[in-house]
């Protein structure tokens, strides 16, 4: 069995609004400013998995700084996994610095997501303050016995 353990998927409302989101979110701009950086949806990913011989993929959204965008993107990931339950393994993705990150992790794990990640630190150094900040999220992972993926 071949499992891809790191794939972002994007709902139409993000794919269709790439430019404003690049301007609004510095982390998104860092990774997706280039048009060569593809924004794929769930169905497109599954088609590519079929062509490439990938059996399952761990999927997640993006660590948005906007809590509403973060919630909507996580909802899309969960819905996508419901459409392709044998192919997509959904992880909740949050910005760990966001005020409601731990609550969003809890909401999504209760809803059936299979792990947490990627938690991204694109520009920060991982030091003891980051470890302290991650504790509420790590605690949820321990309670639900799910993996935590850091980038």
C-alpha positions in Angstrom: 0.0 0.0 0.0 1.3 3.5 -0.9 0.3 6.3 1.3 1.1 10.0 0.6 1.4 11.6 4.0 1.4 15.3 3.1 -1.0 16.9 0.6 -3.0 20.1 0.8 -6.4 20.3 -0.8 -8.3 23.5 -1.5 -12.0 24.2 -1.9 -13.4 26.2 -4.8 -13.9 29.3 -2.7 -10.1 29.4 -2.1 -9.0 28.3 -5.6 -11.3 31.0 -7.1 -10.0 33.7 -4.8 -6.2 33.0 -4.9 -5.1 36.6 -5.5 -7.0 38.3 -2.7 -5.9 35.6 -0.3 -2.2 35.9 -1.3 -2.5 39.6 -0.5 -4.3 38.9 2.8 -2.2 36.1 4.3 1.6 36.2 4.4 2.1 32.5 4.9 -0.2 31.7 2.0 1.7 34.2 -0.1 5.0 32.6 0.8 4.0 29.2 -0.5 1.4 30.0 -3.2 2.4 33.3 -4.8 3.8 31.5 -7.8 1.2 30.3 -10.3 3.4 27.1 -10.5 2.2 26.3 -7.0 -1.0 24.2 -7.8 -4.2 24.5 -5.8 -5.9 21.2 -6.2 -9.4 20.1 -5.0 -10.2 16.6 -3.7 -11.6 15.1 -6.9 -8.5 16.3 -8.8 -6.3 14.8 -6.1 -8.0 11.4 -6.3 -7.7 11.4 -10.1 -3.9 12.0 -9.7 -3.7 9.3 -7.0 -5.2 6.9 -9.5 -2.8 7.8 -12.2 0.2 7.5 -9.8 -0.8 4.4 -8.0 -1.3 6.0 -4.6 -3.8 4.2 -2.4 -4.4 6.8 0.3 -3.4 10.3 1.1 -3.3 12.3 4.3 -5.0 15.6 3.4 -5.3 18.9 5.1 -6.0 22.5 4.4 -3.8 25.5 5.3 -2.9 27.2 8.6 -4.9 30.3 7.9 -4.5 33.3 10.3 -8.2 34.0 9.8 -10.3 31.7 12.1 -13.4 31.7 9.8 -11.3 30.7 6.8 -9.5 28.1 8.9 -12.9 26.6 10.0 -14.3 26.6 6.4 -11.2 25.0 5.0 -11.2 22.3 7.7 -14.9 21.7 6.9 -14.0 21.2 3.2 -11.3 18.6 4.1 -13.8 16.7 6.3 -16.4 16.7 3.6 -13.9 15.6 1.0 -12.8 12.7 3.1 -16.5 11.7 3.5 -16.8 11.7 -0.3 -13.6 9.5 -0.7 -13.5 7.6 2.7 -11.2 4.8 1.5 -8.7 7.3 -0.2 -8.4 10.4 1.9 -7.3 10.6 5.6 -8.3 14.0 6.9 -6.2 16.0 9.3 -7.3 19.3 10.9 -5.0 22.2 10.0 -4.7 25.3 12.2 -2.4 28.2 12.8 -1.2 27.2 16.3 -0.8 30.9 17.2 -4.5 31.6 16.5 -6.7 32.3 19.5 -9.2 29.5 18.7 -6.7 26.9 17.4 -7.2 24.4 20.2 -11.0 24.7 20.0 -10.9 24.1 16.3 -8.7 21.1 16.8 -11.1 19.7 19.3 -14.1 20.4 17.0 -12.6 18.6 14.1 -11.3 15.6 16.1 -14.8 15.1 17.6 -16.0 15.3 14.0 -13.8 12.4 13.0 -10.6 13.9 11.6 -7.7 11.4 11.9 -4.9 13.7 13.0 -3.6 17.2 13.4 -1.3 18.9 10.9 0.4 20.3 9.3 1.2 22.8 12.0 3.5 25.2 10.1 6.3 27.3 11.3 7.5 28.7 8.0 9.4 31.6 9.5 9.8 30.9 13.2 12.4 29.0 15.1 11.0 26.0 17.1 12.0 26.9 20.6 10.5 26.2 24.1 7.9 29.0 23.7 6.5 27.1 20.6 6.4 23.9 22.7 4.4 25.7 25.4 2.1 27.1 22.7 1.5 23.7 21.2 0.6 22.0 24.5 -3.2 22.4 24.3 -3.2 21.0 20.8 -0.8 18.2 21.7 -3.0 17.3 24.7 -6.0 16.9 22.3 -3.8 14.6 20.1 -3.0 12.5 23.2 -6.6 12.3 24.3 -7.8 11.2 20.9 -4.7 9.1 20.2 -4.0 10.8 16.8 -0.8 11.9 15.2 0.5 15.5 15.2 2.4 16.7 12.1 4.8 19.7 12.3 6.3 21.4 9.3 
